[in-house]
Every structure is written in structure tokens, then in C-alpha cells.
Amino acid sequence: MEPSRRAGHCRGELNATESCRWHGLADESALRQTAVATILAGAALAIQERAEFHLVLAGGNTPRGIYRELREAPVDWSAWHIYYGDERCLPPDDTARNSRMAAEAWLDHVRIPIEQRHVIAAEMGATQAAHGYAETLRSVGEFDVVLLGLGEDGHTASLFPYHEWGASPGSPDTLAVFDAPPPAPQRVTLSAARLSRARQVLFLVSGESKRRAVNSWRNGDDIPAVAIRPPAGVDVLVERALLAPSNGVVSQPPYRPTES
């Protein structure tokens, strides 16, 4: 089954009602600071309105720096619930696991109740772990904030080109992946449809190696990132150098998170 992949609303200068908003930041440090402020603002609003904050984490080097800064935040962690956008089918203590990275950089240093840290049991294998995480998510409504990265090939979470993305209505919440690139061919990922069930989706994009993927997305090419379409659209925090004018595309002003 082929997902719908067009990014027709991710070109040019967009207003707040459209589906993809690009925000150029001076460098990776500014990107991290903006992301941290956005997450904390989202948490404060969610806890004020619903008494809980549901956050989906991404893997990668840019999120690692964000997590290290988050652990210094003077907040009450007891209302935070943590999920993962994807995971590699490796032993729990493997350094390539997203959950291991997040724990070392952040979660092991704050008082989020362990039962509110929802790790994907990917060591069980892709099929069984995907089924188990779907059960975990069954009682979870919209996520408050979803963090995502952008791979050099345009992938996000473990949604890869030429694979099933689970973007169609009725798609399962989780997908088992069996032929992903190294270091782990087996993975578990949330589907595009489930990642899109969120109040806010924040893409974090840094590094010169991402230029081609950024250009592909902004030019409307068929890459997995375009399949993430929450009702409020997505915000892409990106190093400004990656937004050099191309084919008439221009960037928006720097992003400022909405205060709660």
C-alpha cells in the first residue's frame, strides 16, 4: 500500500494555518535553545490544561544536546510521560539504542517516574516489540509534542524511502522494519499516522549533510518526512545555512515558541 507523499504545502513562505513552517536558526546552539524553550512551553501548557505532558523523543546527536539542556530545567517532572518515535532492535544497554542515549543524557538525571518512561522493548525483535508498543499506546490520545529528526535520505523516525510509512487512515500505530540501514536492520517505528496525532510536531535539522534532504523537502519531493501531517502542521527548526535560496524558496523568520 503506497502512502500519500506529496508536500504541496511545504514550499515558499507559509502562514500559521498551513502545514509546514520553516524556522531558520543561526547555529546548532540556537536550535537547541529554541527547542528546549518550545518543549518547556508545551509542557507548561499541557500540564496547566490537562495535568499531564506526553512527549515523543527522537534519536540522534542534535536531540542529545537538547536532552542534556533539559535535565537542568527547574520543573516538576512528575507529570511528564515519555515515548519514543522509533528504536533499534538491539540489547537494552547498547549505546546505539535511542532509549539508552536519552537515559544517559537526560532521563536518568531527573525524577520522571519510571512507569512514565515508555521504552520500546526492541530487544524482543521487531514484530513482537511493535505489537507490544501498540498496546502501550492504545490508551494514549494525542501526543503533546513530538520531536523528529531528518536523515540524509529524508527519513524520519524509522520511516525510510521505499518502505511502508503507515500514513493512510486506519494505519497501525507501530510498524516493524526489517531492512533498515546499519547499525540495526530491524527496528520498530511509530507510523506516520500515529506521529501525526499530536498537538505539536517539531523537526530538528542541523548539519551540512542534511542540505540535500532539506532541499528535497522544500521542493516537494517524495520523502518520508512529508508524511507527518498533524492538524496544526509541523515546525521545522533548521540551521539557517541550510536554507540558502533555491528555486525561489525563501525561509521564514526565526521561530519563537508560544508562551503558555
TAUR-V806004 format. One record per pair of residues at least 12 apart in sequence whose ideal C-beta (glycine too) atoms are under 8 Angstrom apart, sorted by the first residue. I is the first residue (numbers start at 0). GAP is how many residues later the second one is. D is the distance in whole Angstrom. If there is no record, write none. Layout:
((I:GAP:D) (I:GAP:D))
This chain:
((0:163:7) (0:167:6) (2:161:7) (2:162:4) (2:163:7) (2:164:4) (2:165:6) (2:189:7) (2:224:6) (3:163:6) (3:164:7) (3:223:7) (4:160:8) (4:162:8) (4:217:4) (4:218:8) (4:219:8) (4:221:6) (4:222:6) (5:214:7) (5:216:7) (5:220:7) (6:13:7) (6:210:6) (6:213:5) (6:214:7) (6:216:8) (6:218:8) (6:219:4) (7:212:6) (8:224:8) (9:207:6) (9:208:6) (9:210:7) (9:216:6) (10:207:6) (10:208:7) (10:209:6) (10:238:6) (11:236:8) (11:237:6) (11:238:7) (12:237:6) (12:239:6) (13:219:8) (13:238:7) (15:217:8) (16:216:8) (17:215:6) (18:210:6) (18:214:4) (18:215:7) (19:206:8) (19:213:6) (19:214:6) (19:216:7) (20:212:6) (20:213:7) (20:214:5) (20:215:7) (20:231:6) (20:234:8) (21:196:7) (21:214:5) (21:216:6) (21:221:7) (21:229:5) (21:230:5) (22:212:6) (22:213:7) (22:214:5) (22:215:7) (22:228:8) (22:229:6) (22:230:8) (22:231:6) (22:232:3) (23:214:6) (23:215:7) (23:216:4) (23:218:8) (23:219:5) (23:227:5) (23:228:7) (23:229:8) (23:230:6) (24:212:6) (24:213:7) (24:214:6) (24:215:6) (24:229:6) (24:230:7) (25:213:8) (25:214:6) (25:228:8) (26:212:6) (27:34:7) (27:37:7) (27:178:5) (27:179:8) (27:211:6) (29:224:8) (30:31:7) (30:173:7) (30:175:6) (30:206:5) (30:207:7) (30:208:6) (31:30:7) (31:33:5) (31:34:5) (31:37:6) (32:36:7) (33:203:6) (33:220:8) (33:221:6) (33:222:8) (33:223:7) (34:31:5) (34:112:8) (34:167:6) (34:169:6) (34:202:6) (35:30:6) (35:33:5) (35:34:6) (35:37:7) (36:220:5) (37:107:7) (37:162:8) (37:164:6) (37:197:8) (37:199:8) (37:217:8) (37:219:4) (38:16:7) (38:27:8) (38:31:7) (38:106:6) (38:108:8) (38:163:8) (39:30:8) (39:33:6) (39:35:7) (40:216:5) (40:217:6) (40:218:6) (40:219:5) (41:13:8) (41:102:6) (41:103:4) (41:157:8) (41:158:6) (41:215:8) (41:218:8) (42:12:7) (42:32:7) (42:36:8) (42:37:7) (42:101:7) (42:102:8) (43:216:4) (44:213:8) (44:215:4) (45:98:4) (45:153:8) (46:29:8) (46:32:5) (47:212:6) (50:28:6) (51:27:5) (51:29:6) (52:26:6) (52:27:5) (52:28:7) (52:91:5) (52:92:8) (53:27:5) (53:29:7) (53:86:7) (53:88:8) (53:89:5) (53:90:5) (53:91:8) (54:25:7) (54:26:7) (54:27:6) (54:28:7) (54:88:7) (54:89:6) (54:90:5) (54:91:8) (54:92:7) (55:27:5) (55:28:7) (55:29:5) (55:87:5) (55:89:7) (55:90:4) (55:91:6) (55:134:7) (55:139:7) (55:142:7) (56:25:6) (56:26:7) (56:27:5) (56:28:7) (56:41:7) (56:45:5) (56:90:6) (57:27:6) (57:40:8) (57:89:4) (57:90:5) (57:91:5) (57:99:7) (57:146:7) (58:26:8) (58:27:7) (58:39:4) (58:42:6) (58:43:8) (58:90:7) (59:89:5) (59:144:8) (61:87:7) (61:142:5) (61:143:8) (61:144:5) (61:145:8) (62:39:8) (62:84:6) (62:86:7) (62:141:6) (63:37:6) (63:41:5) (65:81:8) (65:138:7) (66:34:8) (66:35:6) (66:38:4) (66:39:4) (66:40:8) (67:37:5) (67:38:7) (69:36:5) (69:40:8) (70:34:7) (70:35:5) (70:38:4) (70:39:6) (76:33:5) (76:34:5) (76:35:5) (77:33:7) (77:34:8) (77:35:7) (79:32:5) (79:36:6) (80:35:5) (80:37:7) (80:59:8) (81:20:8) (81:25:7) (81:30:6) (81:34:7) (81:35:5) (81:36:6) (82:35:5) (82:53:8) (82:54:7) (82:57:8) (82:60:7) (82:107:8) (83:14:6) (83:15:6) (83:18:8) (83:34:7) (83:35:7) (83:36:5) (83:106:8) (84:13:8) (84:61:7) (84:62:7) (84:63:6) (84:71:8) (84:72:4) (84:104:7) (84:105:5) (84:110:6) (85:12:7) (85:34:8) (85:71:4) (85:72:4) (85:101:6) (85:102:6) (85:103:4) (85:104:7) (86:12:6) (86:32:8) (86:33:4) (86:35:4) (86:42:7) (86:71:8) (86:100:7) (86:101:5) (86:102:8) (87:34:6) (87:92:8) (87:95:7) (87:96:4) (87:98:8) (87:99:5) (88:33:4) (88:34:7) (88:35:8) (88:36:6) (88:37:5) (88:40:7) (88:95:6) (88:97:4) (88:98:6) (88:99:7) (89:32:7) (89:33:7) (89:93:8) (89:94:5) (90:32:5) (91:27:8) (91:31:6) (95:87:5) (95:88:7) (96:25:7) (98:20:5) (98:21:7) (117:15:8) (117:18:5) (119:12:8) (119:13:5) (119:68:5) (120:12:7) (121:64:8) (121:65:7) (121:66:5) (124:61:7) (125:50:4) (125:51:6) (125:52:6) (125:60:4) (125:61:6) (125:62:6) (126:49:5) (128:47:8) (128:59:5) (129:42:8) (129:44:4) (129:45:6) (129:46:4) (129:58:5) (130:43:8) (132:40:8) (132:41:5) (132:55:6) (132:57:8) (133:38:6) (133:39:5) (133:40:5) (136:36:5) (136:37:7) (136:53:8) (136:57:7) (137:35:8) (140:56:8) (141:55:5) (141:56:6) (141:57:6) (142:54:7) (142:55:4) (142:56:7) (143:54:7) (143:55:5) (143:56:7) (144:53:7) (144:54:7) (144:55:5) (144:56:8) (144:57:6) (145:49:6) (145:52:4) (145:54:7) (145:55:5) (145:56:7) (145:82:8) (145:84:8) (146:55:6) (146:57:6) (147:47:7) (147:53:7) (147:54:7) (147:55:5) (147:56:7) (147:77:8) (147:80:7) (148:54:7) (148:55:6) (148:56:7) (149:53:6) (149:54:8) (149:55:5) (149:60:6) (149:63:5) (149:64:7) (149:67:7) (149:75:6) (150:59:8) (150:62:7) (151:57:5) (151:58:6) (151:60:7) (151:61:6) (152:60:7) (152:70:7) (153:59:5) (153:62:6) (153:63:7) (153:67:7) (153:69:3) (153:70:6) (153:71:6) (154:68:8) (154:69:5) (154:70:8) (155:47:7) (155:68:5) (155:69:5) (155:72:7) (156:32:5) (156:33:6) (156:38:7) (157:17:8) (157:19:5) (157:22:6) (157:29:4) (157:30:7) (157:31:4) (158:16:8) (158:30:6) (158:32:8) (158:33:6) (158:65:4) (158:68:7) (159:17:7) (159:20:6) (159:21:8) (159:64:6) (160:61:8) (160:62:7) (160:63:6) (162:14:7) (162:16:8) (162:61:8) (164:26:7) (164:27:5) (164:59:6) (164:62:5) (165:25:3) (165:26:5) (165:27:5) (165:28:7) (166:24:7) (166:25:4) (166:26:6) (166:29:8) (166:60:4) (166:62:8) (167:25:7) (168:24:7) (169:23:8) (170:20:5) (170:21:7) (170:22:4) (170:23:8) (171:19:6) (171:22:8) (172:17:6) (172:18:6) (172:20:8) (172:21:4) (173:14:6) (173:15:7) (173:16:6) (173:17:7) (173:20:7) (174:13:7) (174:14:5) (174:15:8) (174:16:5) (175:12:6) (176:12:6) (191:32:7) (191:35:4) (191:36:6) (191:37:8) (194:33:5) (194:35:8) (195:31:8) (195:32:6) (195:33:5) (195:34:5) (196:33:7) (197:32:5) (198:31:7) (198:33:7) (199:30:7) (199:32:7) (199:35:7) (200:27:6) (200:29:5) (200:31:8) (200:32:8) (200:33:4) (200:34:7) (201:32:7) (201:33:5) (201:35:6) (202:22:7) (202:31:6) (202:32:7) (202:33:4) (202:34:7) (202:35:8) (203:33:6) (204:31:6) (204:32:7) (204:33:4) (204:34:7) (204:37:7) (205:32:7) (205:33:5) (205:36:8) (206:32:7) (207:33:8) (207:34:8) (209:32:6) (210:31:5) (212:12:8) (213:24:6) (213:28:5) (213:29:7) (214:31:6) (217:28:7) (217:31:5) (218:27:7) (218:28:6) (218:30:7) (234:20:6) (236:18:6))
